[in-house]
């Protein structure tokens, strides 16, 4: 049995990999691009209550068995998305899983710019898998006229 206090003195220092891991990992250029990506993603989200309220009050809505989609044109050069997952779906793990799946489904689609979109999950969405949610989001965005029609949708990796 090895006695841990007798580790060679030179190995007690932190390795460069350990330092990089604590700093976010990767090279400095990778970290900078990852931070820039966070800022871009933040711009693509509806974050303020007043923005959500505007979409709910003034926007149009479409629904299917899994989701409710609400849209409102904005004056920006990009679209912003918000996701609503109520406690009716289940616990935090279930709500977060549904939110992650919806974000990924929207991320993969080619969409028209200048829209504020709120996607609300119905209780049935908690039992749906990723492909069902992806199909439901695509159908609703197509009905709303936000899905670009200029080419085939990118293939979804399974």
N, C-alpha and C positions, 0 to 999 in steps of 0.2 A: 504494500500500500504506500502510495506516495504521500509525502508530507508537504503540503502546500507552502508553508513558510520557508521551505528550503529551495524555493525557486531561484534560479540564477539571478543575481542582482540586475543584470542588463535587461531582463525581460519585464521588469516591473514598470517600465516607462510605457506610455501610450504609443501605440503604433500610428503611423501616418493614416492607415485605413480607419482606425478608430476615431481619429480627429476628423477626418473627412465625413465619416458617418454622422458624427454629432453635428457637423456643419451643414448637413443636408446631402452629403455624398456627391460624387462626380467632380469634374474639373470646374474651375471658376467660371468658364464660359458656359458650361452646362447649367450651372446654378443660375447664372444671369438670365439665360433664355427661359429657364423654368419659371423664374420670378416674373418675367415679362409675360409669359403665358397666363399666369395667375391674374395679372392686371387685365388682360384681354378678356378672359373668362368672366371677370367681375363686371366688366362693361356689358356683357351679354346677358346678365341676370337682372330680373326685377327684384329689387331689394327693399324698396321703401313701401310702407303701408299706403301712402297716397297713390303710388303707381298701381298697386294691386286694386285699390278702391276705384281708380279711374277706369280700369279695364272691366271691373265688375259692374259699374254704373253705366258706362257709355258704350261698352263693347258689344259685339254680337257673339252668340254662342251656338255651338253644335255639340251633340252628344251621341254616344253609342253605349253599349252595355258595360263598358269598362271605364270610360273617361268622359269628362266634360271639357270642351275646349272653348276658351273665350279669347277674342282678339280685338285689338284696337290699333288703328294706324298711329305711328309716332313720327316725329320730325327728325329722327336720327338716321344715320347712314347704315345702321345695322338693326337687327331685330333683337329684342330682349325676351327672355323666358322666365316664368315663375312656375313653381310646382306646388300644389296644395295636396297634402296627404293628411287627412283627419284621423283622429283616434278610432274612428269606426273601422279603419283598415286592420287594426291590431296594435301590437306593442311597437316600441321604437325600432326594433330590428326589422319588422315587417314594413313599417313606414319608410325607413331608410332604404331598404332593398327596392321598394317600388319607385322611390324617388331616383335612385341611381339608375335603374333600368329606363325610366322615362328620359332622364338626361342623356343617356347614351343613345337612345332611339332618336332623339332630336338632333344630337351632335352629328350623326351619320347622314342626315338628310340634307339635300340641297334646297334651301329656302329663299324666298323673296325677302329683300331687306325692308326695313322701316315698319316693323310691326311689334307691338307688345302682345305677348301671348301668355295666358295662364292656363295650365293643364291641371285639372282637378281629378283625382282618382276616386272612383266609386268603390264600394266595398268589394265587388267582384274582382277588382284589380289585384287584390292581395293574393288571390288564388291563381292568377294568370302567370304564365311564364314570360320570358323576355320576348319571344317571337310573337305572342299574342298581343302584348303591349305595343311592340313595334308596329304591327299591322294596324292596331287601333289608332295610334298616333298618326301614322301615314294617311289613313283614310280620312281622319278628321281634318288634317292640314290640307289635304287635297280638296275636300268639300269647302273649306274656308278660302281656297284660292291662294294659299301661301306656299304650297309646294311647287317648286319650279318644274315646268313641263318640258324644258329644252333637251332632255336626254333621259336615259334610263337611270333609275336610282342606283347608288353604289351597292355592290353585293354585300350582304351581311355575312360576316364570318361566324361560323358556328364552332 
